Amino acid sequence: MTELTIATALACMLASGALFAFSSFVMDALGRLAPEHGLLTMQSINLRAPTPVFMTALFGPALACIVIAVDALAGDGEPLALAGAALYLLGPVGTTMAGNVPLNDALARVEPADADAAARWRDYARRWTALNHLRVALGVAAAVLLAAAAV
């Protein structure tokens, strides 16, 4: 189980790194564009993001976290591993499904020519980025806890 926990910690960090790019510079760059350009670019990103490679990087660790959590709950695992698995499932996975994806779906329906498109883009970017910061923080915390459990 130690090897799985280490591999999962690394995979959690990989996923968090991809999300970190959006928190650290991508959303800021999109926000500096004219609203219709930022909106259109994010719509395009959202269409391209669910590739097999990215989905595997984001949701693969979730499967491993489930295995780790079951092991810990069965009394065989490390409590830190359970905490790390739970953080990843609640953070990057839960926040993505409950927060970021619904926002993406709503943004997909916005036409850049709509009178309220600029305001909707700014609201989307603010809310989406806040949720993304949460995904990154919980993903990194999950990786740290999983790594600590494996040591």
CNS distance restraints for C-alpha pairs under 8 A (distance, minus, plus):
assign (resid   1 and name CA) (resid   5 and name CA) 6.16 0.50 0.50
assign (resid   1 and name CA) (resid  68 and name CA) 7.74 0.50 0.50
assign (resid   2 and name CA) (resid   6 and name CA) 6.20 0.50 0.50
assign (resid   2 and name CA) (resid 150 and name CA) 5.31 0.50 0.50
assign (resid   3 and name CA) (resid   7 and name CA) 6.10 0.50 0.50
assign (resid   3 and name CA) (resid 150 and name CA) 7.81 0.50 0.50
assign (resid   4 and name CA) (resid   8 and name CA) 5.93 0.50 0.50
assign (resid   4 and name CA) (resid  64 and name CA) 7.35 0.50 0.50
assign (resid   4 and name CA) (resid  68 and name CA) 8.00 0.50 0.50
assign (resid   5 and name CA) (resid   9 and name CA) 6.11 0.50 0.50
assign (resid   5 and name CA) (resid  68 and name CA) 7.13 0.50 0.50
assign (resid   5 and name CA) (resid  81 and name CA) 7.35 0.50 0.50
assign (resid   5 and name CA) (resid 146 and name CA) 6.00 0.50 0.50
assign (resid   5 and name CA) (resid 147 and name CA) 6.99 0.50 0.50
assign (resid   5 and name CA) (resid 149 and name CA) 7.63 0.50 0.50
assign (resid   5 and name CA) (resid 150 and name CA) 6.09 0.50 0.50
assign (resid   6 and name CA) (resid  10 and name CA) 6.34 0.50 0.50
assign (resid   6 and name CA) (resid 146 and name CA) 6.84 0.50 0.50
assign (resid   6 and name CA) (resid 147 and name CA) 5.79 0.50 0.50
assign (resid   6 and name CA) (resid 150 and name CA) 6.16 0.50 0.50
assign (resid   7 and name CA) (resid  11 and name CA) 6.13 0.50 0.50
assign (resid   8 and name CA) (resid  12 and name CA) 5.98 0.50 0.50
assign (resid   8 and name CA) (resid  61 and name CA) 5.59 0.50 0.50
assign (resid   8 and name CA) (resid  64 and name CA) 6.32 0.50 0.50
assign (resid   8 and name CA) (resid  65 and name CA) 7.14 0.50 0.50
assign (resid   8 and name CA) (resid 143 and name CA) 7.52 0.50 0.50
assign (resid   8 and name CA) (resid 146 and name CA) 7.38 0.50 0.50
assign (resid   9 and name CA) (resid  13 and name CA) 6.29 0.50 0.50
assign (resid   9 and name CA) (resid 142 and name CA) 7.20 0.50 0.50
assign (resid   9 and name CA) (resid 143 and name CA) 4.25 0.50 0.50
assign (resid   9 and name CA) (resid 144 and name CA) 7.01 0.50 0.50
assign (resid   9 and name CA) (resid 145 and name CA) 7.99 0.50 0.50
assign (resid   9 and name CA) (resid 146 and name CA) 5.31 0.50 0.50
assign (resid   9 and name CA) (resid 147 and name CA) 5.67 0.50 0.50
assign (resid  10 and name CA) (resid  14 and name CA) 6.24 0.50 0.50
assign (resid  10 and name CA) (resid 143 and name CA) 6.73 0.50 0.50
assign (resid  11 and name CA) (resid  15 and name CA) 6.31 0.50 0.50
assign (resid  11 and name CA) (resid  57 and name CA) 6.87 0.50 0.50
assign (resid  11 and name CA) (resid  60 and name CA) 7.83 0.50 0.50
assign (resid  11 and name CA) (resid  61 and name CA) 5.81 0.50 0.50
assign (resid  12 and name CA) (resid  16 and name CA) 6.08 0.50 0.50
assign (resid  12 and name CA) (resid  58 and name CA) 7.72 0.50 0.50
assign (resid  12 and name CA) (resid  61 and name CA) 5.98 0.50 0.50
assign (resid  12 and name CA) (resid  88 and name CA) 7.28 0.50 0.50
assign (resid  12 and name CA) (resid 139 and name CA) 6.01 0.50 0.50
assign (resid  12 and name CA) (resid 140 and name CA) 7.08 0.50 0.50
assign (resid  12 and name CA) (resid 142 and name CA) 7.07 0.50 0.50
assign (resid  12 and name CA) (resid 143 and name CA) 5.51 0.50 0.50
assign (resid  13 and name CA) (resid  17 and name CA) 5.96 0.50 0.50
assign (resid  13 and name CA) (resid 139 and name CA) 6.72 0.50 0.50
assign (resid  13 and name CA) (resid 140 and name CA) 5.95 0.50 0.50
assign (resid  13 and name CA) (resid 143 and name CA) 5.83 0.50 0.50
assign (resid  14 and name CA) (resid  18 and name CA) 6.53 0.50 0.50
assign (resid  14 and name CA) (resid  57 and name CA) 7.12 0.50 0.50
assign (resid  15 and name CA) (resid  19 and name CA) 6.48 0.50 0.50
assign (resid  15 and name CA) (resid  57 and name CA) 5.67 0.50 0.50
assign (resid  15 and name CA) (resid  58 and name CA) 5.28 0.50 0.50
assign (resid  15 and name CA) (resid 139 and name CA) 7.62 0.50 0.50
assign (resid  16 and name CA) (resid  20 and name CA) 5.87 0.50 0.50
assign (resid  16 and name CA) (resid  92 and name CA) 7.62 0.50 0.50
assign (resid  16 and name CA) (resid 135 and name CA) 7.33 0.50 0.50
assign (resid  16 and name CA) (resid 136 and name CA) 5.13 0.50 0.50
assign (resid  16 and name CA) (resid 139 and name CA) 5.42 0.50 0.50
assign (resid  16 and name CA) (resid 140 and name CA) 6.25 0.50 0.50
assign (resid  17 and name CA) (resid  21 and name CA) 6.51 0.50 0.50
assign (resid  17 and name CA) (resid 136 and name CA) 7.57 0.50 0.50
assign (resid  18 and name CA) (resid  22 and name CA) 7.43 0.50 0.50
assign (resid  19 and name CA) (resid  23 and name CA) 6.73 0.50 0.50
assign (resid  19 and name CA) (resid 132 and name CA) 6.84 0.50 0.50
assign (resid  19 and name CA) (resid 135 and name CA) 7.43 0.50 0.50
assign (resid  19 and name CA) (resid 136 and name CA) 6.11 0.50 0.50
assign (resid  20 and name CA) (resid  24 and name CA) 5.90 0.50 0.50
assign (resid  20 and name CA) (resid 132 and name CA) 7.90 0.50 0.50
assign (resid  20 and name CA) (resid 133 and name CA) 7.59 0.50 0.50
assign (resid  20 and name CA) (resid 136 and name CA) 5.87 0.50 0.50
assign (resid  21 and name CA) (resid  25 and name CA) 5.97 0.50 0.50
assign (resid  21 and name CA) (resid  26 and name CA) 6.17 0.50 0.50
assign (resid  22 and name CA) (resid  26 and name CA) 4.45 0.50 0.50
assign (resid  22 and name CA) (resid  27 and name CA) 5.48 0.50 0.50
assign (resid  22 and name CA) (resid 129 and name CA) 7.70 0.50 0.50
assign (resid  22 and name CA) (resid 132 and name CA) 7.59 0.50 0.50
assign (resid  23 and name CA) (resid  27 and name CA) 6.41 0.50 0.50
assign (resid  23 and name CA) (resid  28 and name CA) 7.90 0.50 0.50
assign (resid  23 and name CA) (resid 129 and name CA) 6.32 0.50 0.50
assign (resid  23 and name CA) (resid 132 and name CA) 6.43 0.50 0.50
assign (resid  23 and name CA) (resid 133 and name CA) 6.00 0.50 0.50
assign (resid  24 and name CA) (resid  28 and name CA) 7.52 0.50 0.50
assign (resid  25 and name CA) (resid  29 and name CA) 6.04 0.50 0.50
assign (resid  26 and name CA) (resid  30 and name CA) 6.24 0.50 0.50
assign (resid  27 and name CA) (resid  31 and name CA) 6.03 0.50 0.50
assign (resid  27 and name CA) (resid 125 and name CA) 7.12 0.50 0.50
assign (resid  27 and name CA) (resid 129 and name CA) 7.05 0.50 0.50
assign (resid  28 and name CA) (resid  32 and name CA) 6.42 0.50 0.50
assign (resid  29 and name CA) (resid  33 and name CA) 6.91 0.50 0.50
assign (resid  30 and name CA) (resid  37 and name CA) 7.81 0.50 0.50
assign (resid  30 and name CA) (resid  38 and name CA) 4.73 0.50 0.50
assign (resid  30 and name CA) (resid  39 and name CA) 7.92 0.50 0.50
assign (resid  30 and name CA) (resid  41 and name CA) 7.53 0.50 0.50
assign (resid  30 and name CA) (resid  42 and name CA) 7.68 0.50 0.50
assign (resid  31 and name CA) (resid  35 and name CA) 7.24 0.50 0.50
assign (resid  31 and name CA) (resid  38 and name CA) 6.25 0.50 0.50
assign (resid  31 and name CA) (resid 122 and name CA) 7.80 0.50 0.50
assign (resid  31 and name CA) (resid 125 and name CA) 7.61 0.50 0.50
assign (resid  32 and name CA) (resid  38 and name CA) 7.80 0.50 0.50
assign (resid  33 and name CA) (resid  37 and name CA) 5.97 0.50 0.50
assign (resid  33 and name CA) (resid  38 and name CA) 5.45 0.50 0.50
assign (resid  34 and name CA) (resid  38 and name CA) 6.26 0.50 0.50
assign (resid  35 and name CA) (resid  39 and name CA) 5.97 0.50 0.50
assign (resid  35 and name CA) (resid 117 and name CA) 7.79 0.50 0.50
assign (resid  35 and name CA) (resid 118 and name CA) 5.24 0.50 0.50
assign (resid  35 and name CA) (resid 121 and name CA) 6.64 0.50 0.50
assign (resid  35 and name CA) (resid 122 and name CA) 7.63 0.50 0.50
assign (resid  36 and name CA) (resid  40 and name CA) 6.05 0.50 0.50
assign (resid  36 and name CA) (resid 112 and name CA) 5.16 0.50 0.50
assign (resid  36 and name CA) (resid 113 and name CA) 7.74 0.50 0.50
assign (resid  36 and name CA) (resid 117 and name CA) 7.40 0.50 0.50
assign (resid  36 and name CA) (resid 118 and name CA) 6.70 0.50 0.50
assign (resid  37 and name CA) (resid  41 and name CA) 5.98 0.50 0.50
assign (resid  38 and name CA) (resid  42 and name CA) 6.12 0.50 0.50
assign (resid  38 and name CA) (resid 121 and name CA) 7.80 0.50 0.50
assign (resid  39 and name CA) (resid  43 and name CA) 6.14 0.50 0.50
assign (resid  39 and name CA) (resid 107 and name CA) 7.80 0.50 0.50
assign (resid  39 and name CA) (resid 112 and name CA) 7.05 0.50 0.50
assign (resid  39 and name CA) (resid 121 and name CA) 5.94 0.50 0.50
assign (resid  40 and name CA) (resid  44 and name CA) 6.22 0.50 0.50
assign (resid  40 and name CA) (resid 112 and name CA) 7.24 0.50 0.50
assign (resid  41 and name CA) (resid  45 and name CA) 6.19 0.50 0.50
assign (resid  42 and name CA) (resid  46 and name CA) 6.02 0.50 0.50
assign (resid  43 and name CA) (resid  47 and name CA) 6.36 0.50 0.50
assign (resid  43 and name CA) (resid 104 and name CA) 7.64 0.50 0.50
assign (resid  43 and name CA) (resid 107 and name CA) 6.92 0.50 0.50
assign (resid  43 and name CA) (resid 108 and name CA) 5.93 0.50 0.50
assign (resid  44 and name CA) (resid  48 and name CA) 6.34 0.50 0.50
assign (resid  45 and name CA) (resid  49 and name CA) 5.82 0.50 0.50
assign (resid  46 and name CA) (resid  50 and name CA) 7.46 0.50 0.50
assign (resid  46 and name CA) (resid 104 and name CA) 6.73 0.50 0.50
assign (resid  49 and name CA) (resid  54 and name CA) 6.79 0.50 0.50
assign (resid  50 and name CA) (resid  54 and name CA) 6.29 0.50 0.50
assign (resid  50 and name CA) (resid  55 and name CA) 5.84 0.50 0.50
assign (resid  51 and name CA) (resid  55 and name CA) 5.98 0.50 0.50
assign (resid  52 and name CA) (resid  56 and name CA) 5.93 0.50 0.50
assign (resid  53 and name CA) (resid  57 and name CA) 6.22 0.50 0.50
assign (resid  54 and name CA) (resid  58 and name CA) 6.10 0.50 0.50
assign (resid  55 and name CA) (resid  59 and name CA) 5.72 0.50 0.50
assign (resid  55 and name CA) (resid  60 and name CA) 7.52 0.50 0.50
assign (resid  56 and name CA) (resid  60 and name CA) 4.89 0.50 0.50
assign (resid  57 and name CA) (resid  61 and name CA) 7.04 0.50 0.50
assign (resid  58 and name CA) (resid  62 and name CA) 7.45 0.50 0.50
assign (resid  58 and name CA) (resid  92 and name CA) 7.60 0.50 0.50
assign (resid  58 and name CA) (resid  93 and name CA) 7.44 0.50 0.50
assign (resid  59 and name CA) (resid  63 and name CA) 6.74 0.50 0.50
assign (resid  59 and name CA) (resid  93 and name CA) 7.05 0.50 0.50
assign (resid  60 and name CA) (resid  64 and name CA) 6.69 0.50 0.50
assign (resid  61 and name CA) (resid  65 and name CA) 5.97 0.50 0.50
assign (resid  62 and name CA) (resid  66 and name CA) 6.25 0.50 0.50
assign (resid  62 and name CA) (resid  85 and name CA) 7.69 0.50 0.50
assign (resid  62 and name CA) (resid  88 and name CA) 6.93 0.50 0.50
assign (resid  62 and name CA) (resid  89 and name CA) 6.01 0.50 0.50
assign (resid  62 and name CA) (resid  93 and name CA) 7.21 0.50 0.50
assign (resid  63 and name CA) (resid  67 and name CA) 6.58 0.50 0.50
assign (resid  64 and name CA) (resid  68 and name CA) 6.20 0.50 0.50
assign (resid  65 and name CA) (resid  69 and name CA) 5.93 0.50 0.50
assign (resid  65 and name CA) (resid  84 and name CA) 7.98 0.50 0.50
assign (resid  65 and name CA) (resid  85 and name CA) 4.59 0.50 0.50
assign (resid  65 and name CA) (resid  86 and name CA) 7.42 0.50 0.50
assign (resid  65 and name CA) (resid  88 and name CA) 7.42 0.50 0.50
assign (resid  65 and name CA) (resid  89 and name CA) 7.24 0.50 0.50
assign (resid  66 and name CA) (resid  70 and name CA) 6.10 0.50 0.50
assign (resid  66 and name CA) (resid  85 and name CA) 6.97 0.50 0.50
assign (resid  67 and name CA) (resid  71 and name CA) 6.20 0.50 0.50
assign (resid  68 and name CA) (resid  72 and name CA) 6.15 0.50 0.50
assign (resid  68 and name CA) (resid  77 and name CA) 7.25 0.50 0.50
assign (resid  68 and name CA) (resid  81 and name CA) 6.76 0.50 0.50
assign (resid  68 and name CA) (resid  82 and name CA) 6.65 0.50 0.50
assign (resid  68 and name CA) (resid  85 and name CA) 6.75 0.50 0.50
assign (resid  69 and name CA) (resid  73 and name CA) 6.00 0.50 0.50
assign (resid  69 and name CA) (resid  77 and name CA) 7.81 0.50 0.50
assign (resid  69 and name CA) (resid  81 and name CA) 7.16 0.50 0.50
assign (resid  69 and name CA) (resid  82 and name CA) 4.93 0.50 0.50
assign (resid  69 and name CA) (resid  85 and name CA) 6.08 0.50 0.50
assign (resid  69 and name CA) (resid  86 and name CA) 7.35 0.50 0.50
assign (resid  70 and name CA) (resid  74 and name CA) 6.04 0.50 0.50
assign (resid  71 and name CA) (resid  75 and name CA) 6.68 0.50 0.50
assign (resid  71 and name CA) (resid  76 and name CA) 5.56 0.50 0.50
assign (resid  71 and name CA) (resid  77 and name CA) 5.26 0.50 0.50
assign (resid  72 and name CA) (resid  76 and name CA) 5.37 0.50 0.50
assign (resid  72 and name CA) (resid  77 and name CA) 3.64 0.50 0.50
assign (resid  72 and name CA) (resid  78 and name CA) 5.78 0.50 0.50
assign (resid  72 and name CA) (resid  79 and name CA) 6.45 0.50 0.50
assign (resid  72 and name CA) (resid  81 and name CA) 7.15 0.50 0.50
assign (resid  72 and name CA) (resid  82 and name CA) 5.77 0.50 0.50
assign (resid  73 and name CA) (resid  77 and name CA) 7.12 0.50 0.50
assign (resid  73 and name CA) (resid  82 and name CA) 7.58 0.50 0.50
assign (resid  77 and name CA) (resid  81 and name CA) 7.04 0.50 0.50
assign (resid  77 and name CA) (resid  82 and name CA) 7.53 0.50 0.50
assign (resid  78 and name CA) (resid  82 and name CA) 6.61 0.50 0.50
assign (resid  78 and name CA) (resid 149 and name CA) 6.05 0.50 0.50
assign (resid  79 and name CA) (resid  83 and name CA) 6.28 0.50 0.50
assign (resid  79 and name CA) (resid 149 and name CA) 7.61 0.50 0.50
assign (resid  80 and name CA) (resid  84 and name CA) 6.10 0.50 0.50
assign (resid  80 and name CA) (resid 145 and name CA) 5.59 0.50 0.50
assign (resid  80 and name CA) (resid 146 and name CA) 6.49 0.50 0.50
assign (resid  80 and name CA) (resid 148 and name CA) 7.11 0.50 0.50
assign (resid  80 and name CA) (resid 149 and name CA) 5.21 0.50 0.50
assign (resid  81 and name CA) (resid  85 and name CA) 6.01 0.50 0.50
assign (resid  81 and name CA) (resid 145 and name CA) 6.23 0.50 0.50
assign (resid  81 and name CA) (resid 146 and name CA) 4.88 0.50 0.50
assign (resid  81 and name CA) (resid 148 and name CA) 7.94 0.50 0.50
assign (resid  81 and name CA) (resid 149 and name CA) 5.26 0.50 0.50
assign (resid  81 and name CA) (resid 150 and name CA) 7.77 0.50 0.50
assign (resid  82 and name CA) (resid  86 and name CA) 6.05 0.50 0.50
assign (resid  83 and name CA) (resid  87 and name CA) 6.14 0.50 0.50
assign (resid  83 and name CA) (resid 142 and name CA) 7.33 0.50 0.50
assign (resid  83 and name CA) (resid 145 and name CA) 6.93 0.50 0.50
assign (resid  83 and name CA) (resid 146 and name CA) 7.98 0.50 0.50
assign (resid  84 and name CA) (resid  88 and name CA) 6.30 0.50 0.50
assign (resid  84 and name CA) (resid 141 and name CA) 7.01 0.50 0.50
assign (resid  84 and name CA) (resid 142 and name CA) 3.98 0.50 0.50
assign (resid  84 and name CA) (resid 143 and name CA) 6.53 0.50 0.50
assign (resid  84 and name CA) (resid 144 and name CA) 7.47 0.50 0.50
assign (resid  84 and name CA) (resid 145 and name CA) 4.88 0.50 0.50
assign (resid  84 and name CA) (resid 146 and name CA) 5.19 0.50 0.50
assign (resid  85 and name CA) (resid  89 and name CA) 6.21 0.50 0.50
assign (resid  85 and name CA) (resid 142 and name CA) 6.35 0.50 0.50
assign (resid  85 and name CA) (resid 146 and name CA) 7.25 0.50 0.50
assign (resid  86 and name CA) (resid  90 and name CA) 6.00 0.50 0.50
assign (resid  86 and name CA) (resid 142 and name CA) 7.70 0.50 0.50
assign (resid  87 and name CA) (resid  91 and name CA) 5.52 0.50 0.50
assign (resid  87 and name CA) (resid 138 and name CA) 5.80 0.50 0.50
assign (resid  87 and name CA) (resid 139 and name CA) 6.90 0.50 0.50
assign (resid  87 and name CA) (resid 141 and name CA) 7.27 0.50 0.50
assign (resid  87 and name CA) (resid 142 and name CA) 5.31 0.50 0.50
assign (resid  88 and name CA) (resid  92 and name CA) 5.68 0.50 0.50
assign (resid  88 and name CA) (resid  93 and name CA) 6.55 0.50 0.50
assign (resid  88 and name CA) (resid 138 and name CA) 6.36 0.50 0.50
assign (resid  88 and name CA) (resid 139 and name CA) 5.36 0.50 0.50
assign (resid  88 and name CA) (resid 142 and name CA) 5.40 0.50 0.50
assign (resid  89 and name CA) (resid  93 and name CA) 5.10 0.50 0.50
assign (resid  89 and name CA) (resid  94 and name CA) 5.86 0.50 0.50
assign (resid  90 and name CA) (resid  94 and name CA) 4.47 0.50 0.50
assign (resid  90 and name CA) (resid  95 and name CA) 6.51 0.50 0.50
assign (resid  91 and name CA) (resid  95 and name CA) 5.34 0.50 0.50
assign (resid  91 and name CA) (resid  96 and name CA) 7.70 0.50 0.50
assign (resid  91 and name CA) (resid 134 and name CA) 6.79 0.50 0.50
assign (resid  91 and name CA) (resid 135 and name CA) 4.94 0.50 0.50
assign (resid  91 and name CA) (resid 136 and name CA) 7.81 0.50 0.50
assign (resid  91 and name CA) (resid 138 and name CA) 5.09 0.50 0.50
assign (resid  91 and name CA) (resid 139 and name CA) 6.20 0.50 0.50
assign (resid  92 and name CA) (resid  96 and name CA) 5.83 0.50 0.50
assign (resid  92 and name CA) (resid 134 and name CA) 7.90 0.50 0.50
assign (resid  92 and name CA) (resid 135 and name CA) 4.44 0.50 0.50
assign (resid  92 and name CA) (resid 136 and name CA) 6.97 0.50 0.50
assign (resid  92 and name CA) (resid 138 and name CA) 6.86 0.50 0.50
assign (resid  92 and name CA) (resid 139 and name CA) 5.86 0.50 0.50
assign (resid  93 and name CA) (resid  97 and name CA) 6.24 0.50 0.50
assign (resid  93 and name CA) (resid 135 and name CA) 7.95 0.50 0.50
assign (resid  94 and name CA) (resid  98 and name CA) 5.89 0.50 0.50
assign (resid  94 and name CA) (resid  99 and name CA) 7.87 0.50 0.50
assign (resid  95 and name CA) (resid  99 and name CA) 5.16 0.50 0.50
assign (resid  95 and name CA) (resid 100 and name CA) 6.55 0.50 0.50
assign (resid  95 and name CA) (resid 131 and name CA) 6.85 0.50 0.50
assign (resid  95 and name CA) (resid 134 and name CA) 7.82 0.50 0.50
assign (resid  95 and name CA) (resid 135 and name CA) 6.43 0.50 0.50
assign (resid  96 and name CA) (resid 100 and name CA) 4.76 0.50 0.50
assign (resid  96 and name CA) (resid 101 and name CA) 5.80 0.50 0.50
assign (resid  96 and name CA) (resid 135 and name CA) 7.53 0.50 0.50
assign (resid  97 and name CA) (resid 101 and name CA) 5.49 0.50 0.50
assign (resid  97 and name CA) (resid 102 and name CA) 7.34 0.50 0.50
assign (resid  98 and name CA) (resid 102 and name CA) 6.69 0.50 0.50
assign (resid  99 and name CA) (resid 103 and name CA) 6.37 0.50 0.50
assign (resid  99 and name CA) (resid 128 and name CA) 7.66 0.50 0.50
assign (resid  99 and name CA) (resid 131 and name CA) 6.88 0.50 0.50
assign (resid 100 and name CA) (resid 104 and name CA) 6.11 0.50 0.50
assign (resid 100 and name CA) (resid 128 and name CA) 5.89 0.50 0.50
assign (resid 100 and name CA) (resid 131 and name CA) 6.78 0.50 0.50
assign (resid 100 and name CA) (resid 132 and name CA) 7.54 0.50 0.50
assign (resid 101 and name CA) (resid 105 and name CA) 6.11 0.50 0.50
assign (resid 102 and name CA) (resid 106 and name CA) 6.22 0.50 0.50
assign (resid 103 and name CA) (resid 107 and name CA) 6.16 0.50 0.50
assign (resid 103 and name CA) (resid 124 and name CA) 6.74 0.50 0.50
assign (resid 103 and name CA) (resid 128 and name CA) 6.88 0.50 0.50
assign (resid 104 and name CA) (resid 108 and name CA) 6.18 0.50 0.50
assign (resid 105 and name CA) (resid 109 and name CA) 6.93 0.50 0.50
assign (resid 106 and name CA) (resid 110 and name CA) 7.05 0.50 0.50
assign (resid 107 and name CA) (resid 120 and name CA) 8.00 0.50 0.50
assign (resid 107 and name CA) (resid 121 and name CA) 7.50 0.50 0.50
assign (resid 107 and name CA) (resid 124 and name CA) 7.27 0.50 0.50
assign (resid 110 and name CA) (resid 114 and name CA) 7.31 0.50 0.50
assign (resid 110 and name CA) (resid 117 and name CA) 6.43 0.50 0.50
assign (resid 110 and name CA) (resid 120 and name CA) 7.91 0.50 0.50
assign (resid 111 and name CA) (resid 117 and name CA) 6.63 0.50 0.50
assign (resid 112 and name CA) (resid 117 and name CA) 5.51 0.50 0.50
assign (resid 112 and name CA) (resid 118 and name CA) 7.60 0.50 0.50
assign (resid 113 and name CA) (resid 117 and name CA) 6.77 0.50 0.50
assign (resid 116 and name CA) (resid 120 and name CA) 6.13 0.50 0.50
assign (resid 117 and name CA) (resid 121 and name CA) 5.99 0.50 0.50
assign (resid 118 and name CA) (resid 122 and name CA) 6.25 0.50 0.50
assign (resid 119 and name CA) (resid 123 and name CA) 6.19 0.50 0.50
assign (resid 120 and name CA) (resid 124 and name CA) 5.98 0.50 0.50
assign (resid 121 and name CA) (resid 125 and name CA) 6.03 0.50 0.50
assign (resid 122 and name CA) (resid 126 and name CA) 6.17 0.50 0.50
assign (resid 123 and name CA) (resid 127 and name CA) 6.18 0.50 0.50
assign (resid 124 and name CA) (resid 128 and name CA) 5.71 0.50 0.50
assign (resid 125 and name CA) (resid 129 and name CA) 5.82 0.50 0.50
assign (resid 126 and name CA) (resid 130 and name CA) 6.28 0.50 0.50
assign (resid 127 and name CA) (resid 131 and name CA) 6.32 0.50 0.50
assign (resid 128 and name CA) (resid 132 and name CA) 6.08 0.50 0.50
assign (resid 129 and name CA) (resid 133 and name CA) 6.14 0.50 0.50
assign (resid 130 and name CA) (resid 134 and name CA) 6.53 0.50 0.50
assign (resid 131 and name CA) (resid 135 and name CA) 6.31 0.50 0.50
assign (resid 132 and name CA) (resid 136 and name CA) 6.20 0.50 0.50
assign (resid 133 and name CA) (resid 137 and name CA) 6.15 0.50 0.50
assign (resid 134 and name CA) (resid 138 and name CA) 6.04 0.50 0.50
assign (resid 135 and name CA) (resid 139 and name CA) 5.87 0.50 0.50
assign (resid 136 and name CA) (resid 140 and name CA) 6.08 0.50 0.50
assign (resid 137 and name CA) (resid 141 and name CA) 6.11 0.50 0.50
assign (resid 138 and name CA) (resid 142 and name CA) 5.94 0.50 0.50
assign (resid 139 and name CA) (resid 143 and name CA) 6.27 0.50 0.50
assign (resid 140 and name CA) (resid 144 and name CA) 6.24 0.50 0.50
assign (resid 141 and name CA) (resid 145 and name CA) 6.18 0.50 0.50
assign (resid 142 and name CA) (resid 146 and name CA) 6.06 0.50 0.50
assign (resid 143 and name CA) (resid 147 and name CA) 6.03 0.50 0.50
assign (resid 144 and name CA) (resid 148 and name CA) 6.06 0.50 0.50
assign (resid 145 and name CA) (resid 149 and name CA) 6.08 0.50 0.50
assign (resid 146 and name CA) (resid 150 and name CA) 6.36 0.50 0.50
assign (resid 147 and name CA) (resid 151 and name CA) 6.52 0.50 0.50
